[in-house]
């Protein structure tokens, strides 16, 4: 099963901590909310931006155990991407424009 599919279908807790902008955190603790958020993460690879500023961290959990963690970067008002590593492979995935806007209103810069 792909990492994305597990994050979308099986995780039951997601924590996002913003380290720039307004700061703060956001926690999602039910499957519909997590699936909704994870649908903002595209399966389309994104390009890493040189000298990008780390805007936040994410952690998906299954029954209280970390499944996957990642890092969040905003590249404009309507674009962002996350990075995460699995089995020594780094993944860089774009966030949809709606997702980037949603996250910015919750605490991003």
Secondary structure, 3 states (H helix, E strand, C coil): CCHHHHHHHCCCEEEEEECCCCCEEEEECCHHHHHHHHCCEEEEECCCCCCCCCCEEEEEEECCEEEEEEEEEEEECCEEEEEEEECCEEEEEEECHHHHHHHHHHCCC
